[in-house]
Amino acid sequence: MSKGLEDLIQRNREEFDDLEPSADLWGRIEKQLPPQFTEQPKRETKTFTLGFVLRVAATVIVVMGASFALYLHNNHKNGVDLAAINPEYAQQQVHYTSLIESKRTELKSIEKSDPELYKEFNSEISKMDSTYKQLKNELPASPNQEKVLLAMIRNLEIQTQVLNMQLQVIEQFNQIKKEQKNESKNI
């Protein structure tokens, strides 16, 4: 019997395939379901009124403005006009600061070739730089600002001298490497 049924389906396949359920079939099925399955819970859509959006925007602007004002106030409090203390010292401070930056850039060139040496040299300069920053933080509250400024300049002079010595050591080290390389080529 199952063989006969399969033959019947195979012979009449086209007739079975062209039949589709009617369009109102799902509607009739829904009518027969209990009410709990037919009702979809309605979701509440959240909408924001223009007034709410404007209040949030105003709050953000006020908070940002207050933060910016506080930032400017703190920067102004920490900033001391070095030229007002001593113009000559202020010029020296600018000169040494720019000199140190250029020397540090030169020193950074060995970071790839000899990272250990760079790390050691940089740690020494970092210690001195932290002392300089400490002096700079003390400057606004100091009763003798000229003395603190002079100590800052002295610190910058020492940093410059140390950087010069470090760069000389690197130059000598590179010279020795070059000579050894030339000697090995000659042999």
N, C-alpha and C positions, 0 to 999 in steps of 0.2 A: 504494500500500500504506500509506503513512503517513496518507493521508486516511481509509482504512478503519479504521486503528488509532485515530485520533482519534475517529471516530464511535463506535467500540466503547467507548472510555473515557467519552465523554460520556453515552452511553445507560446505562452501568452504573456511573456515578459513586457512587451510593448504596451499591452493593454493595462497592466498593473502600474507601469511607470508613468503613464500620462495622467493618472488620477491624483489630484491634490485635494487636501482638505478644504472645505469651504471657508470663506473669509470670516463668517460669523461663528466658527467653531469655538474659538477661545472665549468669545462673549458668552456662549451657552455654557461652557465649562465654568466660567466665573460665577454665573448665576446659581449653579448647583453647589458651589463651595459655601462653607459657613462664613458668616460676616467677618470674623476675626482675620481671615486670610484675604479677603477682598479689599479691606480698607488699608491703605498705605498711610503710615503716620506722617503727618505733614511736618516738614522741617521748618523751623523758624529761620528766616533769613535775617542775618544781622546787617543792618545798614547804619551808617554813620551820618549823622546830620551835619550840615555845614557848620553849625555853631560848635559842635563837638570838635571837629577837625580844626577850626580856628582857635579854640581854647588850647588844644594840644600844641599847635604850632606856636602860639604866643608863649606858652610855658617853656618850650624848648628854646625859644629866642631869649627869654629872660635868663634862663639858666646859663646859656652860652655866653651872654653878655656879662653876667656877673663873674663867670669863670675867667673870661678874658680880662676884665678889669682887675681882678685879684692877681692874675698872672703879671700884668703890667705893673701893678703896685709893688709886687715882690721883686721884680727885675729892677725897678727904679730904686728900691731901697738898697739892694745889693750893689748896684752900680755906683762907683765912686769916680769922680772926675780926677784922673791922675794929674792932668795938666794944672788943675787948680791947686793941688798939693805942691808940686814942683815940676815946672815944665821940662826942665832938663832931664829929670828922672823919667818922666813920661816918655820922652823921645828915646831914651835908652831902653826902656821897657819894650817899646814897639820894635826897636832895632833888634834886640836880643830874641824876642819872640819870633820874628820872621827868620832870623838866622837859625834858630833851633829847628823851626819847621823844615827849612831846606836841608839841614844836616840829617834830620830824622828821615827825610825822603831818600837821601843818599844811603843811609844805614839800612833802610828797608830793601835796598837792592840785593843785599846778601841773604835775605830771608830764604830764598829758594835754594841757593847753592849751599848754605851752611846754616840750617835752622837752629841748631843748638847754640852757636855763637851769637846769632841774632837774638835769640831768646834771653841769653845771659846779658848782653849789652842793653837790650830794651828794658830788662827788669831794673837795672841800675838807674836808667833815665826815668823810669816810671816812679821809682822811690823819690827821686828829687822833684819830679813833677807834682807828686802828691804833697810834698812839703810846700811847694810854691802855691798850690791851690789852697792849702790850709792858711798860709799867710794872706792870700787874697781874700779869703772869707773873714779873717780877723781885721782886715784893713778898715772897713766902715765903722766898726765900734772902737777902734783903737784911739786912745787919747793922743798918741804921738804917731800920726799917720805917716809922716815923712820918714821916720825910723823904720816902720814896717815896709814902706815902699822901697827904701834902700836895701832892706833884707831880701825883698822880692827880686830886685835887680841883681844883687849878689848871687842869689840862687840861680838866676838865669845865666849869669857869667860862668858859674861853675858848670852848669849843664852844657854850655857851649864848649868849655874846655874839655870836659869828659867826652863829648861827642867828637871833638877834633882828635883826641887821643884814640878813641875807638876806630875812627876812620883811618888813622895812621896805621894802627895795628892791622886792619883789614888790608890796607895797601901793601904793607910789608909782607903779610901772609900771601897775598896774590903774587907779589914779586918773587917770593921764594918758590911758590908753585911753578911759576913761569920758568925760573932758572932750572928747577929740577926737570921740567918737561924738556927744555932745550938740551940738558945734559943727557937725558935718556935718548934723545934723537941722535945726538952725536956719537953715542956708543954703538 
